[in-house]
Amino acid sequence: MRVIAGKYKGRRLQTVADLSVRPATSRVKGSIFNILQNRVEWTGMRVLDLFAGSGSLGIEALSRGAQHVVFVENSKRATAYLEQNISLVDATAQCEIVFSDVFDFISRTHTVFDIVFADPPYKFEILNRLPSLVFQSGVVSRDGYLIIEHPLELIFERGPMWQEAVVRKYGRTVVTFFESQRETQP
């Protein structure tokens, strides 16, 4: 797994060898960032990487110019690889690793982020409620995005605070971009 573009382009990131962590494939990660390049200016962006695993998505954002990334992960094994990958790209000063359950973190943080990545385990019990829980917590900025990688068969519980902005399918994997619900004009 490599960084695709930016100042860390080509750097090889390490991940847990077993299937306890499912990093975004290069194809999916490339697509996510291609969509974002037409929607955001990376300079100054604050990014949250939930279920961070190896940190591939957050590190890619840093490589493209994000100012700061907070990585939330609750696996000690994955966190060790995450620390190693952040050191590899020499980005320790721009990163914060939080060893925590994702929902504990979003319920207590007061920080607002421009981009929130979530690549949870596909068998995560409340995955269908994830957009509502994240938007209710207030961690996504008004003009920001929540980006979730999820299985094809998942149907998200509807919520009044968010709407789907972009949906892309890659075989049995889907990436959905969520944004704050926009006011409708009469």
C-alpha positions in Angstrom: 0.0 0.0 0.0 1.5 3.3 -1.1 0.8 7.0 -0.9 -0.7 8.0 -4.3 0.2 11.7 -4.7 1.6 14.7 -3.0 4.8 15.2 -1.0 4.8 11.6 0.3 4.0 10.1 -3.1 5.4 6.5 -3.4 6.0 6.0 0.3 5.1 2.4 1.2 2.8 2.2 4.3 2.7 -0.9 6.5 -0.4 -2.6 7.8 -1.5 -5.5 10.0 -0.9 -8.7 8.0 -4.1 -10.5 9.0 -7.7 -9.5 8.0 -8.4 -7.6 11.3 -7.8 -4.4 9.4 -9.1 -3.9 5.8 -7.2 -0.9 4.3 -8.7 1.0 1.4 -7.5 -0.4 -1.9 -5.4 1.8 -4.1 -8.3 2.0 -6.6 -10.8 3.1 -4.0 -8.4 5.5 -2.3 -7.5 7.0 -5.6 -11.1 7.5 -6.5 -11.9 9.2 -3.1 -9.1 11.7 -3.6 -9.9 12.3 -7.2 -13.5 13.3 -6.2 -12.2 15.5 -3.4 -9.6 17.3 -5.5 -12.5 19.0 -7.4 -14.3 19.8 -4.1 -11.8 21.0 -1.5 -8.6 23.0 -1.2 -6.3 20.8 1.0 -4.3 23.7 2.5 -5.4 24.3 6.0 -7.8 21.4 6.1 -8.4 19.6 9.4 -9.0 15.9 8.9 -10.4 13.1 11.1 -9.6 9.5 10.3 -12.0 7.2 12.2 -11.3 3.5 12.4 -7.9 4.6 11.1 -6.1 1.3 10.9 -2.8 1.9 9.1 -3.7 5.6 8.6 -3.7 5.3 4.8 -6.5 7.9 4.2 -5.3 10.4 6.7 -1.7 10.2 5.5 -2.8 10.6 1.9 -4.6 13.8 3.0 -1.5 15.1 4.7 0.5 14.3 1.6 -1.8 16.5 -0.4 -1.6 19.4 2.0 -3.9 18.9 4.9 -2.8 20.9 8.0 -3.6 18.4 10.7 -5.0 14.8 11.0 -6.5 13.2 14.1 -6.4 9.4 13.8 -8.8 7.4 16.0 -8.2 3.7 16.4 -8.9 1.1 19.2 -6.6 -1.7 18.1 -3.2 -1.8 19.7 -1.7 -3.7 16.8 -3.1 -1.3 14.2 -2.0 1.7 16.3 1.6 0.4 16.3 1.5 0.3 12.5 -0.1 3.8 12.4 2.7 5.2 14.6 5.3 3.6 12.3 3.6 5.0 9.1 3.4 8.6 10.6 7.1 8.4 11.5 7.9 7.1 8.0 6.6 10.2 6.4 8.0 12.4 9.2 4.6 13.9 10.0 4.4 13.5 13.8 3.9 17.2 14.4 0.9 17.3 12.1 -0.8 14.2 13.6 -2.6 13.1 16.7 -3.3 9.5 17.5 -6.2 8.8 19.8 -6.5 5.3 21.1 -10.2 5.2 21.7 -13.6 3.8 20.6 -14.8 6.0 17.7 -18.1 6.8 19.4 -16.5 7.7 22.7 -14.2 10.1 20.8 -16.9 11.8 18.8 -19.1 12.2 21.8 -16.5 14.1 23.8 -14.5 16.1 21.2 -15.2 19.7 20.5 -13.1 19.9 17.4 -14.7 20.4 14.0 -13.2 18.8 10.9 -13.4 19.6 7.2 -13.1 16.0 6.1 -14.0 12.9 8.2 -13.0 9.5 6.8 -14.6 6.4 8.2 -13.5 2.9 7.0 -15.2 0.7 9.7 -15.3 -3.1 9.7 -18.1 -4.2 7.4 -19.7 -6.2 10.2 -19.8 -3.2 12.5 -23.2 -3.5 14.2 -24.4 0.1 13.9 -22.8 0.9 10.6 -26.2 2.0 9.1 -26.5 4.7 11.8 -22.9 6.0 11.4 -23.8 9.1 9.3 -26.5 10.2 11.8 -24.2 9.7 14.8 -21.3 11.6 13.2 -23.4 14.6 12.1 -25.2 14.7 15.4 -21.9 15.0 17.2 -21.0 18.2 15.3 -17.5 17.0 14.2 -18.2 17.7 10.5 -17.9 21.4 9.4 -20.9 23.0 7.6 -19.1 22.7 4.3 -17.3 19.5 5.1 -17.7 15.8 4.1 -18.1 12.5 5.9 -16.7 9.8 3.6 -17.6 6.2 4.5 -16.4 3.0 2.8 -19.0 0.3 3.2 -20.4 -2.9 1.7 -22.8 -2.8 -1.3 -25.8 -4.1 0.6 -25.8 -1.5 3.4 -28.7 0.9 3.5 -28.1 3.9 5.8 -30.7 5.0 8.3 -32.0 8.4 7.1 -31.2 11.5 9.0 -32.4 15.1 8.9 -28.9 16.6 9.3 -27.2 15.0 6.3 -27.6 14.1 2.6 -25.7 11.9 0.3 -23.5 14.0 -2.1 -21.6 11.3 -4.1 -21.9 7.5 -4.2 -19.4 5.3 -6.1 -19.5 1.5 -6.4 -16.4 -0.7 -6.8 -17.6 -4.3 -7.0 -19.0 -5.1 -3.6 -17.5 -2.0 -2.0 -19.2 1.4 -2.0 -17.9 4.8 -1.0 -20.5 7.4 0.0 -19.8 11.1 0.5 -22.2 12.7 3.0 -22.6 16.5 3.5 -24.7 18.6 5.8 -28.3 18.9 4.7 -28.6 22.0 2.5 -31.4 24.5 2.8 -33.9 24.2 -0.1 -34.9 27.3 -1.9 -38.6 28.0 -2.5 
